[in-house]
Amino acid sequence: MPPQRIPPDLAARAALPRTALAGRRMLIVLDNARDSAQTRPLLPGTPGCLVVVTSRNQLPGLVAATGAHPVTLDLLRPNEATELLLRRVGAHRAQVEPAAVDDIVARCVGLPLALALVAARAATRPRATLASLATELRDARTPLDALDIDEPDGAVRSVFWWSYRALRPAAARLFRLLGLHPGGSVSVWTAAGLAGLPVAGTQPLLAELVRANLLTEHTGGRYRLHDLLRAYATERAAAEEPDGQRAAAVHRMLEHYLHTAHHADVLLGAQREELVLDRREPEVEPVANRRAALEWFTTEQPVLLHAVPLAVAAGLDATATRLAWTLTTFLDWRGHWTALVEVQQAALAAAERIGDLAFQAHARRGLARAYTRTGRYAAAHRHLAAALELTRRCGDPVGQGQVHLSIALVLEREGRHTEALDHARHGFEAFGTVDNGRWKARALNVVGWYHALLGDHARALTSCRAALDLLQDFETLADHVYTWDSIGFALCHLNQFDEAIAAYREALRRGRDLGDRHVEAMILDHLGDAHRAAGAVDEARAVWQRAAGLLDELHLPDDLQQVHARLASIGPPPVAATRLTLDNLTGPRQSDCPRSTAR
């Protein structure tokens, strides 16, 4: 019946007389109830009856007032969805096309109606292969088009519309705007940014969408739309939100991600210059400490990787460059170097379009870092040469110093230690023009490290200890980690093994908090060398095995091969520990081990 023809008191008129059910055992089904109020007059007042109510709403009022037992029907799991599809199309037909069955199940996201519609198409087109139906789902303008049928009441759009039209206007608007999100889960803070509302005003709207089963709260404070609902939300946004309102919502969302990512990046304590944002700061998510920052980046990584090209598509090139900046440290430390390349390439193109020389240099340094990590040294040199020229044109001494240290790292990986030392000194000279002891300390450590690689371990120790003294005034975790590692290296080559082991352990303790898994693996590798030099072969074996596990996870075969070579060089545990100097050791030398980062 058309909604306008249904009297508002229909349920009251249809109330069941209590005497009609007296002494009878009845099963009463109230199908597709709008809300709790619609069902109450229809509930029997005598014992012995069972009422089953179906609804698109969770009916919390009915649960609270009558003690109803809620049964939430979730989306079907993959095995359940496959079983449903096979029952409809016939197992004999599906057995010859198992890949097509898996594809259909995935694209129907476990929604029974969607699976039933695909099965109906298969039944009415017996000569069509399941692969062709899967292709229709994949190639349709939207997945909803492929699930449309001539009977409106059975189309997926119609079913979604019945739930959507019952929403309050503010909740319906939030649902539409969620269709503009690039995917994955959404926090209440992100939803508030999309809607341009305070968090306190957004939470009730999200709760209404959850009650209407148009949104799922899969963890506390995080929400998800499945792909078909997302497509429907996107359609409603295109139909009902003016172009300017959609653009403004996307801009707000990207600003939310940018400011929260910047806040989290600062907590990570990266070895970079400070990023200054010139916009009014929106409500950022409450990321309290380094551990929370790593967790936030890990959770939001899929969305953040889409956010950069989304900003580019929206014409927000400046936002794209700054988003890429905030992602650099996390992607590097977690070993996501392919993603880092993609993000920085997009950022470089955006910075070139708007003529931002400083962010062109940042993007090129980010690309060089990823290429250095993955052994593409020629590409790294090319980008760093361009970055050095850009920082000179900008008059950016800190940027110049950073580029010199990055060049030194590439040269080190190529075994060109004397040239690497020259660039480290150039970096120290550039940092000497700014009043910031942190940069000078960083360069002193790098200079000391290359002295150590060139065999001047006493000079290296002096330089690195001077760096550590300067760092006492700064809570930059990465700088402390790298400096303690360099000190351990110099001490080990001076045959001060106990002191070297203590320095490596300090670097390792801080490095675990840092979250850079590659650095942690390298420190473990160096600690193993110190243990072996001290005659503690069992301890060396243990830490090298831990290093190998990390390098395997990071898919770094060259570094992993070197650690395996160290493990292979260890014979049976000696009867008595023997103190050895590094010069007397056989097998891979510690100074031949490639480093993980600019010192």
N, C-alpha and C positions, 0 to 999 in steps of 0.2 A: 504494500500500500504506500503511495507517495507520502512522505513525512508530513506534508501540510494537511493531509486528510486524517491524520491520526489524532483523535482528541487527547488533550494533555492528561485527562483523568481516565484514560482507557483501562489502565491496570486496575483502578479502583472499581470501575464498572464491572470488570471481569472477576472480581474477588470471589474466591470459592466459599460458598456457605459452609460453615463448620459441620452442619448436620449432614451435608452431602457425602462426607468421607467417614462419618462416624462408624466405627467397627469394621472398616474396610482396609485392606493392605493394598496400597497403590504406589506405582512408580510414576512420578510426574516429571516431565522434561520441559524445562523452560529454555528454549533455544534462542541464542543471540540476544541476550538481555542487554539493554542499553546501560543500566546502572542498577544499584541496589534498590533504590526506591521503586523501580518498576517491578521488582520481583516480590516485594514483601506482601502485598495483598493476595498473592497467589500461593503463599505457603500454607499448607494444611495445619490446622491447630490440634490435630489428634495424633496420638502415637500410631506406629505401624506403617507409616508412609515414608518413602524416600524421594527426595527432590534432587534432580540433576540440573544444574544451571550452566549453560555455556554462554560465554561472553567474550568480546574483544577487550573488555576492561577487567582488571584484577578484582573488582568488587570488594575492596577492603571493608566497606561499611557492612556488607552482608556477613563477612567473617567476624567482625567485631560484635555485631548486634545479635546474631543468631547462633554463633558458634559453628558456622559453616566450615567445612574442611576444604581448603583450597588445593587444587591439583593443577599445577602449571605445566602446560604442554610446551616444551622447548622445541627448537628445530630438530629435525631428525639427525642422528649421527650418520656418518658415511655408510656404515654397514646397514643401518636401518633404511636409509634412503635407497640404497642399492636393492635391498629386498623388496621394497615397495615397487620400484621400477620393474624389476624382473617379474613380479606377480602380474603386472599390467601388460607388459609387452611379450612375456613368455621367455622362459630361460633358454629355450632352443635358439631364439633369435639373438639373444644377448651373448651367448657363449662364443659366437664367432667374432664379436666386436667388443671385447672387454675394455679396450682403451676408450672407445666411444661412450660406453656406460659410465666409466669413471669421469669423463669430461662432462657429461650431462649432469651427473650427480653433483659435481663441483659447482657448476653454473646455476643449478637450482638451489644452492645454499641450504639444502635440507628442508625446504618449504614444501609440505605435502601437496598443496594446490599446484605449485609449479611443476612438480614431478608428475602429477596426474594429468596436467595439460600436455606435457611432452608425450606421455604415454597415449593420450587420446589422439595426438597427431600420428603417432606410430601406428595406432590401430586403424585409423582411417586412411592411411597411406602405406599399405602392406608392402609395396614394392620399394619404398624409400629405405635406405640403410640408416642405421642409428648414427653412423658417422656423418651422414648428410644433415640429420637433425641437430647434431652437436655443432656442425658448422653454421647452421642457421642461428643457433643461440650465440655463437661466438661473433658472427659478422653482423648481427642486427645493430641498428643505430643505437638502441639501448636494449638491455636484456628484457625489458618489459614488452617491447615490440614483438619479440619472438614468442612471448607467452600470452599474446592477445588472441581472442577468439571472437566469433560472431555473436556469442551470447554474452551480453554485458555483465550479467550477474555472476558469471563464472570466470571472468578475466581477473588477473592478478591486480590490475589497476583498480578495478571496481571494489575488490575486497579491501585494498588499502584505503580507498576513498571512504568507505563506511567508517573506518576508525578515525581517519583524518578529520572528517566533517564534524565529529563529536568533540573535538578539542576546543578549548577556549582560544580566542584570537592570539593571545601572546604565546601560548604553547605551540599553536599552528605555525606562527612566524618562526619560532626557534627551530621547529622541525624542518621548515624550508631551508633555513640558513645552514643547518647541519649538512645539507646536501652540497654545500660549497666547500666543505672540508675535504682535503685530498684523500682521506681514508684512514683506516686503523682506528684506534680508540681515541676518545675525546675526554679530556678532563673537564671538570666543572669550570675551571678557570678559562680554558679555551672556549667553551660554550659561551661564557660571559663575554669574552672578547668578541666573538662573532656577533652576538646580539647587541653589544654596546650597553650591557646592563651590569650592575654590581653582582658579585658572586651570590650575595644573599638573596637577590631577586631572581637569580637564574635557577637556583636549586629547586624551588617548587615547580618550575616549568619542566625541568628534567624529570622530576618525580611524576608529573602528569603524563609525560610521554612514556615512561616506564609502565605506568598503570594501564595505559592504552596499548601496550605491547608494540609500540612503534620505536622503542629503544630498549636496549638491554644494558643493565648495570652489571658488567662482568667482574669488576673488582670495586672495592670501596672508592667512590668518587670518580670512577672512569666508566665511560659509556661507549656503546658500539652500535652501529647500524649495519645489518647485513647488506650484501651488495644490491639486492632487489629493492629493499627499502631506501637505500642510498640513491638508487636511480630514480625512485619515485619522488624523493625529497628534492632532488635536483630538478626534476620536471616541474614540481610545484613552485620552486624558486623562480625558474625561468618564466612561468606563466603568471605569477602573482607579484613578484618583486621587481620594481623598476630597475633598469640597468644601473643607475647611480647608487641605488641602495645595495645591490649585489656587490658592486665594486667597493663600496665603503665597508661592507662586512668582511670581504677578503682582506682589505687593507688592515682593518682592526685585528683580524686573526693573525696576520703576518707580523704586525707590530708586537702582539702578545708573545709570539714565539721568539722574535728577535730579542726582546728585552729579557725574557726568562732565560733564553740560551746564553745571553751575555752575562747575566747574573751567575749562572751555573759555571760558565767558562772561567770567570774570575775566581770562583771557589776552587777550581782545579789547579790554579797557580801555574799557568803556562808560562813558558819562557818567551813572552812576546811583549810588544808595547801595549799600552792601555788603549782600548777602543772607546772613543767618546761618541755617545749617541746624542743627537741634537734634537730629538723629539721628546714631547712630554711622555713620561713613563706611564704605561698602563698598569693595571694590576698584574703583578708577576706572581708566578706560583711560589709558594713558600718553600724554597729549596734552602735548607738550613746549613749544610756543611758539604765537605768534599764527597763523602760517601753518598749523600743524597743527590749531589750533582751528577755523579757517575750513573746512579740509578735512573735519574730523570733523563739523561741523554740516551741511556740504553732503551728505556721505554719509548721515548719519542723519536728514536732514530729513523724508523721508516717514514714518519710524517715529515721530519725535518729535511730528509733527502728530497722529498717532493716539494717542499716549501720553496726551495731556491728556484727551480724552473717555474713554479707557480707565480712567484714574484716577477720573474722575467716576463711571463705571459701577460701579467697584469700591468706591465709597463713600469714596474717599480724596481728599476735597475739598481738604485742606491740601496734599497732594502736587500736585494739579492746579494750584493757584494758584502754587506755587513753580516747577513746570515751565514754566508760561506766562511767569513772570518771566525765566527763563534763556533763553527763545527770543526775547525782545523785540528785543534788539540785532541779532542775526543776521538775523531776518526783515526788520527795518527797513532795515538797511544793504544787503541784497541785493535790496530792492525787492519782497519778497513781502508786499504790504500786505493783500491779500485774506485770505491765510492768517493774518496778524497779527490782523485783525479777528476771525476765527473763534476763534482761540486765546484772545484776551482776553475775548471774550463768554462763553466757557465758564468762564474763570477768574473773571470777575466774578460769574457765577451761583453758582459754588462758594464764593467768599468771602462772598457774602451768606448762603448757607445756614449757614455756620459762624460768621457774625457777626464776621469779621475785617475791621475797618475799614481797617487799613493796606494789606492786599492788595486791598481794593475800590478804594482810591485808586490803587494801582499799575496795576490792570487798566484803570481809566478813563483814566489817562494814556497807557497803551499804545494804547487805542482812539483817543484824541485824536490821537496821533502818526500813526496810519494814516490817519485822516480828514483831517488836515492835509496829509499828503503827496498825497492824492488829491483835494484841493480841496473837501472836504465840511466847510466851516468852521463852519456852524451846529451840526452834530453835535459837532465838536471842542469848541466853546465850552461846549456843554451838559455834556459829560463833565468838562471841566476845572473848571467851576464846582462840580460835585459833588465832584470830587477835592479842591479847595481846602477845602471845608467838612469833608471827612473828615480831612484832615491837621491842620486846626485842632482837631478833636475828639480826635485822637490826641496832640496836643501834639508834632507832628513838624516842627521848623523847617526841616530839610533838605528834607523833602517839600514844605512850603509854598513854599520857594524854587524848587524844581524846577517846581512847577505854575505859578508866576508866569512863569518863563522860557518854559514851554510856551505860556501864554496870549499872551506877547509875540510868539512865532513866528506864531501864528494871526493876530494883529492886523497883523503885518508883511506876511503874505501878502495881507491885505485892503487894504494900503496905509495903515494907520492907525498911522503911525510914532510920533507923539507919545504915543499911548496905550501903544504897545509899550514906549517908553522908561520910562514910569511903572511898568509891571509889572516891567521889568528892575531898576529901582531898588528896588521892593518885594522882589524876589528877593535883591538884595544885602543889604538890611536883615535879611531872614530868615537868610541865611547868616552875618551878622555875629554872631549869637547862639551860634554853634558855633565851637569851636577847630579849624578846619581851613582852611588857606590855599587848598586846592584849590577849594572852593566859592566863596570870595571871588574868586579869580582868574577863575573861570568867569563870575560875575556881572559883574565889571569888564569883561571882554571884550564881553559882551552890551550893557552900558551904552555902551561905546565904539562898538560897531557901530551902535546907534541914533542916537548923536550924529552919526556919519558920514552915515547916511541922511537926517538932518535938516540936513546941510550944515555942521556944526561939525567939520571934519576935524582941526584941530589938537587940539581937546579929545578927539576920538576917539582920535587917535594916542597921546596921553598916557595915557588910560585903558587902552588895549590893551597898551601897553608895560609899564605897571604890572602888568597881568595876567600878561604873559610873565615878568616878574621873579619873581612869586610861584610860577609853575609850574616854576621851575628845580629845586625840591625834590620834584617829583612826576613820575612816569613815566606820565602819563595821555596817551596819544597823541592821542586825540580833542581834548582841550583845546588841545594845542599846534597841531594842524592848524587849528582854527577861529580861534585867536588870530593865527597867521601870516597867514591869509587876510584877517582884519579889518585887520591892519596894512598889508598890500598895498593894500587898498581905500583906506585913508586916505592913504597915500603917493601913490597914483596921482592922487587928487583934489587933492593939493598939488603936482602936476606934478613929483614926484620919481620919474620913470618907471623909471630903472635900479634904484633901491632897491625900488620896488614890484614889478618883475619878479623881483628876487632873493627878496623875501618870498613871492610866489606860488609860485615854484619850490620854496622850502623847504616851504610848505604842501603842494604837490603831491607832493614826495618822501615826506613823512610820510603823506600821504593814501593813497598807493598801498599802503603797509603796513597802513593802517587797514582797508581792505576795504570802505569805504562807497562804492559806485559813484556814488550820487547826489552826494555831496560832491565826489568826484573830478571829475565832470562840471561842477559849479558852479565849482570852482577853475580848471579849464581855460577856462571861459567868461570868468572875470575876468582870467585871464592873457592871453587874446586881446584884451580891452579895453586892457590895459596895453601890449601890443605895438603895437596900432593907434595908441594915443595917442603912442607913441614914433616912429611913422612906419614901423614894421616890419610892413607889411601882409601879406607872405608868411608870416611867423611867426604872425601873428594868424589867418590863414586855416587854417593847419595845426592849431593847437590847437582852433579852433572846430569843425573837422571831426571831431576826436577826441571833443570834447564831444557833438557831434550823434550820433555812433555809440553812445555810452554811453546817452544819453537815449532813443534809439530802442529799445535793448535793454530799458530799464526801462519802456517804454510810457508816457512822460510827454509827451503831445502839446503841452501849453501851453508847457512849458519848451523843448521841441524847436523849436517854432515861433519862439520868440524867438531861438534860436541861428541858425536858418535866415535870419531877418531880418537878423542881423548879417552873415552870409555874403553875403547878397544886396546889402548896402549897400557891399560892397567892390568898387571898380571895378578896372580893369587896374592892375597894379603900377606905382607911380610911377617916373619916371625917376630921381629922387633922393629919398631919405628926407627927410621934413620933420617937425620936432618940432611937435606940436600940443598944445594944452591940451584937457582934456575939454570945457570950455565951448564950444569951437569945433567940436566933432565933430557931424556929422549922424547920423541913424539912432538906434537904441535906445540909451538912456543906461544906464550900468552900474548906477546907483542904482535903476533901475526893475526890475532883475532880481530875481525872487523868490528867497529863500534856501532852502537845503535843510534847515536844522536850527537849533534854538535855539543861540545863540552861546555 
